[in-house]
Amino acid sequence: MTVSSENCVSSQSSLTRLAPLEAVLFDIDGTLCDSDPLHYYAFREMLLEIGFNEGVPITEEFFIETVAGKHNDDIASVLFPGDLERGLKFVDDKEAMFRRLAAEQVRPLNGLDKVRKWIENHGLKRAAVTNAPRANAELMISILGLSDFFDAVIIGGECERAKPHPDPYLKGLEALKASKDHTFVFEDSVSGIKAGVAAGMPVIGIATRNPENLLMEAKPAFLIKDYEDPKLWAALEELDKAGAFSLNY
């Protein structure tokens, strides 16, 4: 997927205004790791088993529009209108299948270790904020070796409202005792970007799987391909030059 440079002209200014930087918030699926293909596979196979869509496999476009980044309660309502109980049981079973797949196949997004070290070296607070069930979140964080990295893990389903509402990100700020004026977010979905923006923070969109034009409609500060993207490091270097860090360490 190509991430066009014109989307990123304001990247540096949109981060330097956060000085002194206090915290960074991360989504998990598609942001820490490219896990959406596993979710897509699990949904596709399990929906096929029950004859959903008259036995026609769901497309990746359907997955992006209906599933990616959304909370399971909302997914259940869309897939099984009028039978929420069945829908919730289905998504629970699907998550169990996902965890079996993830245990063998989840890998970190390119450059994740590099950005992790940058955050640690600058003494920044950090939290994971996700619509995934807690069992999924904790499994992926553990597989990626990040259990000791995050100061907090916020689950959308444990908030009053999940993403795209701002509640999970506001709870993340509260858990870290950080200000929205000194924090930015990494997100890969339309739902997640909308949540971060609604919480008052600049969001760096990661074009892992979701179409760039859809991500831009959610108004991220800018888009990157992954954590190796030169646009990200130009923005972080600008923060370094500005000395834009609070003394959290």
C-alpha positions as CSV (number, residue, x, y, z in Angstrom):
1,M,0.0,0.0,0.0
2,T,1.4,3.4,-0.9
3,V,1.3,6.2,1.6
4,S,1.4,9.5,-0.2
5,S,3.7,12.2,1.1
6,E,1.0,15.0,0.6
7,N,-0.9,13.4,3.5
8,C,2.0,14.1,5.8
9,V,2.9,17.7,5.3
10,S,1.8,18.7,8.8
11,S,3.4,15.7,10.6
12,Q,6.2,17.6,12.3
13,S,4.1,20.6,13.5
14,S,1.3,18.3,14.7
15,L,3.7,16.5,17.1
16,T,5.9,19.4,18.2
17,R,2.9,21.2,19.6
18,L,2.6,18.4,22.1
19,A,5.7,19.6,24.0
20,P,6.5,18.5,26.6
21,L,5.6,15.0,25.4
22,E,4.3,12.8,28.2
23,A,2.8,9.6,26.7
24,V,2.2,7.5,23.6
25,L,-0.9,5.3,23.2
26,F,-1.1,2.2,21.0
27,D,-3.9,0.2,19.5
28,I,-3.0,-3.5,19.2
29,D,-4.5,-5.3,16.2
30,G,-2.9,-4.0,13.0
31,T,-0.9,-1.5,15.0
32,L,1.5,-3.6,17.1
33,C,1.2,-6.5,14.7
34,D,-0.4,-7.3,11.4
35,S,-3.1,-9.6,12.9
36,D,-6.1,-8.6,10.7
37,P,-5.4,-11.5,8.2
38,L,-5.8,-13.9,11.1
39,H,-9.1,-12.3,12.1
40,Y,-10.3,-12.3,8.5
41,Y,-9.4,-16.0,8.1
42,A,-11.2,-16.9,11.4
43,F,-14.4,-14.9,10.4
44,R,-14.4,-16.2,6.9
45,E,-14.0,-19.9,7.8
46,M,-16.5,-19.8,10.7
47,L,-19.1,-17.9,8.8
48,L,-18.7,-20.4,5.9
49,E,-19.4,-23.3,8.4
50,I,-22.8,-21.8,9.3
51,G,-23.8,-20.9,5.8
52,F,-23.6,-17.2,6.2
53,N,-24.3,-15.2,3.0
54,E,-25.7,-18.3,1.4
55,G,-22.4,-20.0,1.7
56,V,-20.5,-17.4,-0.2
57,P,-17.2,-16.5,1.6
58,I,-17.0,-13.0,2.9
59,T,-14.6,-10.7,1.0
60,E,-11.8,-8.7,2.5
61,E,-13.7,-5.6,1.6
62,F,-16.7,-6.8,3.7
63,F,-14.3,-7.6,6.6
64,I,-12.8,-4.0,6.4
65,E,-16.2,-2.4,6.3
66,T,-18.0,-4.6,8.9
67,V,-15.4,-5.9,11.3
68,A,-12.0,-4.3,11.3
69,G,-11.4,-2.2,14.4
70,K,-15.0,-2.5,15.7
71,H,-16.1,-3.9,19.0
72,N,-17.5,-7.4,19.1
73,D,-20.9,-6.3,20.3
74,D,-21.3,-4.1,17.2
75,I,-20.0,-6.9,14.9
76,A,-22.5,-9.4,16.4
77,S,-25.4,-7.0,15.9
78,V,-24.4,-6.6,12.2
79,L,-23.8,-10.2,11.4
80,F,-26.8,-11.6,13.4
81,P,-29.5,-8.8,13.4
82,G,-32.3,-9.8,15.7
83,D,-30.3,-12.5,17.5
84,L,-27.7,-10.8,19.6
85,E,-27.2,-13.8,21.9
86,R,-26.2,-16.0,18.9
87,G,-24.0,-13.3,17.6
88,L,-22.1,-12.9,20.8
89,K,-21.6,-16.6,21.1
90,F,-20.3,-16.7,17.5
91,V,-17.8,-13.9,18.1
92,D,-16.6,-15.5,21.3
93,D,-15.9,-18.7,19.4
94,K,-14.2,-16.8,16.7
95,E,-11.9,-15.1,19.2
96,A,-10.9,-18.5,20.6
97,M,-10.0,-19.6,17.0
98,F,-8.1,-16.4,16.5
99,R,-6.0,-17.0,19.7
100,R,-5.1,-20.4,18.5
101,L,-3.9,-18.9,15.2
102,A,-2.2,-15.9,16.9
103,A,-0.1,-18.1,19.2
104,E,1.7,-19.5,16.2
105,Q,1.6,-16.7,13.7
106,V,1.6,-13.2,15.2
107,R,4.7,-11.1,14.4
108,P,5.5,-7.5,15.3
109,L,5.0,-4.8,12.8
110,N,8.2,-3.6,11.0
111,G,10.1,-1.2,13.2
112,L,8.1,-1.8,16.4
113,D,11.2,-2.6,18.4
114,K,12.9,0.6,17.2
115,V,10.0,2.8,18.2
116,R,9.7,0.9,21.5
117,K,13.3,1.7,22.3
118,W,12.8,5.4,21.4
119,I,9.8,5.6,23.8
120,E,11.8,3.9,26.6
121,N,14.8,6.1,26.0
122,H,12.7,9.2,26.3
123,G,11.0,8.0,29.5
124,L,7.5,8.3,28.1
125,K,4.4,6.7,29.6
126,R,2.6,4.2,27.4
127,A,-0.6,2.3,27.2
128,A,-2.3,-0.2,24.9
129,V,-5.9,0.8,24.1
130,T,-8.0,-1.8,22.2
131,N,-11.4,-3.0,21.2
132,A,-10.2,-6.6,21.4
133,P,-11.2,-8.8,24.3
134,R,-8.8,-8.8,27.2
135,A,-7.7,-12.4,26.6
136,N,-6.7,-11.5,23.0
137,A,-4.9,-8.3,24.1
138,E,-2.9,-9.9,26.8
139,L,-2.0,-12.8,24.6
140,M,-0.7,-10.6,21.8
141,I,1.2,-8.3,24.1
142,S,2.8,-11.3,25.7
143,I,3.7,-12.9,22.3
144,L,5.3,-9.6,21.2
145,G,7.3,-9.4,24.4
146,L,5.6,-6.2,25.5
147,S,4.1,-7.2,28.8
148,D,6.6,-5.1,30.8
149,F,6.5,-2.3,28.2
150,F,2.9,-1.1,28.8
151,D,2.0,0.8,32.0
152,A,-1.7,0.0,31.3
153,V,-3.9,-2.0,29.0
154,I,-7.4,-0.5,28.3
155,I,-10.2,-2.7,26.9
156,G,-13.0,-1.0,25.0
157,G,-15.5,-3.5,26.3
158,E,-14.7,-2.5,29.8
159,C,-15.4,1.1,29.2
160,E,-18.9,2.7,29.0
161,R,-18.5,2.9,25.2
162,A,-15.9,1.3,23.0
163,K,-14.2,2.8,19.9
164,P,-15.1,4.8,17.8
165,H,-16.1,6.7,20.9
166,P,-13.3,8.4,22.8
167,D,-13.9,6.6,26.1
168,P,-11.1,4.0,25.8
169,Y,-8.5,6.6,25.0
170,L,-9.7,9.0,27.7
171,K,-9.5,6.1,30.2
172,G,-5.9,5.4,28.9
173,L,-5.0,9.0,29.6
174,E,-6.5,8.8,33.1
175,A,-4.7,5.5,33.8
176,L,-1.3,7.2,32.9
177,K,-2.2,10.5,34.5
178,A,-1.2,12.1,31.2
179,S,-2.7,15.0,29.3
180,K,-4.3,14.8,25.9
181,D,-2.3,17.9,25.0
182,H,0.9,16.0,25.5
183,T,0.1,12.6,24.1
184,F,-0.2,11.1,20.6
185,V,-1.8,7.8,19.4
186,F,-0.8,5.1,16.9
187,E,-3.9,3.5,15.2
188,D,-4.6,1.5,12.1
189,S,-8.4,1.5,11.7
190,V,-11.0,4.1,10.9
191,S,-12.8,3.3,14.2
192,G,-9.6,3.7,16.2
193,I,-8.5,6.9,14.5
194,K,-11.9,8.4,15.1
195,A,-11.7,7.5,18.8
196,G,-8.3,9.1,19.3
197,V,-9.3,12.2,17.4
198,A,-12.5,12.5,19.4
199,A,-10.4,12.2,22.6
200,G,-8.5,15.3,21.5
201,M,-5.2,13.8,20.4
202,P,-3.3,13.7,17.2
203,V,-3.3,10.2,15.7
204,I,-0.6,8.7,13.5
205,G,-2.5,6.3,11.2
206,I,-0.7,3.1,10.1
207,A,-1.8,1.9,6.7
208,T,-1.3,-1.8,7.5
209,R,-4.4,-3.2,5.7
210,N,-7.1,-0.6,5.6
211,P,-7.4,1.6,2.5
212,E,-5.5,4.9,2.8
213,N,-8.5,7.0,1.6
214,L,-10.8,5.6,4.3
215,L,-8.1,6.2,7.0
216,M,-7.7,9.8,5.9
217,E,-11.5,10.4,6.2
218,A,-11.0,9.8,9.9
219,K,-8.6,12.7,10.1
220,P,-5.3,11.3,11.3
221,A,-2.4,13.8,11.8
222,F,-0.6,11.8,9.0
223,L,-0.2,8.2,7.7
224,I,2.8,5.9,7.8
225,K,3.4,2.5,6.3
226,D,5.0,1.0,9.4
227,Y,7.4,2.1,12.2
228,E,10.3,2.2,9.7
229,D,8.6,4.9,7.7
230,P,11.0,7.9,7.2
231,K,8.0,10.3,7.8
232,L,7.6,9.0,11.3
233,W,11.3,9.4,12.2
234,A,11.4,12.9,10.6
235,A,8.6,13.9,13.0
236,L,10.3,12.2,16.0
237,E,13.6,13.8,15.2
238,E,11.9,17.1,15.1
239,L,10.6,16.4,18.7
240,D,14.2,15.5,19.7
241,K,15.5,18.8,18.3
242,A,12.9,20.7,20.1
243,G,13.7,19.0,23.4
244,A,10.0,18.3,23.7
245,F,10.0,15.9,26.5
246,S,8.9,15.9,30.1
247,L,11.2,14.4,32.7
248,N,9.3,11.1,33.4
249,Y,12.5,9.2,34.1
